[in-house]
Amino acid sequence: MVKVGLWLRCEAKPDKVAEVERLIRDGLDMVDAEPDTKVWFGLRLGPSTFGIFDVFPDDHGRQAHLSGRLGSALMARSGELFVKPPEIVPVDVMVSKLPVVCSSHPPRYEDAVPEAVSQDAVPAV
């Protein structure tokens, strides 16, 4: 059961968009090694805006994720990659519906979204 999560939103510098996208895509391999990161999404919200949403069973798992490989990499390169520091919001999960997984490794959806998102396809927020 997941009880807590994190919502991260960041704006890549214009010349760093591809690098931020690559770092987030590579993040999947990094968070695979975190047993308490139960669900993790790397998101593209616009041409240079990205997000990460993930959930954990407890605050210990959330803190371990923040100090893990991806969190450390994002924060260490924050000034280089982002217009301003990423916004990181801790959240409490009120309800959830997660898929039932019958193996020790959950499914991966690395290719669920095309590499480039048309600005026309991004809903206004």
N, C-alpha and C positions, 0 to 999 in steps of 0.2 A: 504494500500500500504506500502511495506517495502522499506526503503531507506538506512539503515545502518545495519552493522552486526559486528560480531566478529568471528575470527578464532583462536582457541586455540590448541596448540600441546604440548604434554608432554610425557616424558619418565619416566615410573615408575621404582623405584629401584627394583632389582630382587626379593627381598622378600616382595614387596608391590604390585605386579601386581594384585592379587585377590582383595585387598583392594581398589585400584584405580578403578578397574572395578565396584565394588560394589558401590562406591561413585558416579560414573558417572551414573550407572543405577538408583540409588536412586535420582539422580539429576532431573529426569523427574518429580517426585512428587513435588520437590522444585520449578521448573520453571513453573509448572501448575498454581501456585498462582500469577504469574507475567503477568498481562494483556497485557503488551506491548511486551512480548516475543512471537512473532507470529509464528516462526518456530524454532525448536531446535533439533539438532542431537547430540547424543553421539556416537562417532565412535571409532572403534578399527582399527588402521593402521598397526599393526604388533604385535608380541608376547608381547611386553611390551610398545608399543607406542600407545597413545590414542589421540583423538581429540574431540573438540566440535565446532560445527558451529551453529550460531543462528543469527536471523535477527529481526529488530525492525523498527517501523515507523519513529523514529527520535532518536537524540542523547540522549534525556531525558530517553527514554526507555532503551537504551543501558547502560547508566550510572546506572540506577536503577537496571538493571540485574547484573552489575559488583559488586554492593554493596549489592546484594541480598544474600539469604541463601547459594546457591551453590557457588557463587564467593567467598564469605567470607570463607566458609569451605575449598575450594581448596587453597586459599592463606594462611590461618591460618596453614594448614598442609603441605605446600609446601616443606619445608626442610625435613620433615619426609617421605613423599611419593615419591618425584621425584628426579631424578639424578641431575637435575638443575631446576631452576624456569621455570614454564610453559611459552612458547612463546605465547603472546596474541597480535594479530594483528587486529586493527580496520579496517573495510573495508566499502567501499561505494558500494551499490547495483546498478548496471547499468541497469539490466533487471531481471525480475523474472517471474516464472509461478508457481502459488500456487493453490492447490485444492480449489474448492468451497465447503464450509462446511455449511450445512443447520441447524446446531444446535449450541447451545451456548458452546458446548465442542468439540474441534477438535478431530479427531481420534487419537488413540495412537498405536504405533507400537513397543511395548516393546519386542516382541518376533520375530522381523523380521530377526535377525541374530543369528546363533547358538552361544552358550556360548563360545565355544573355536574355534578359527580360526587357521587352519593349516597354517604353514609358507609357504607351497606350494601355498596356495590360495591368498597370499598377493602379489599384483603386485609390481615390483621394481619401486622405485621412482627416 
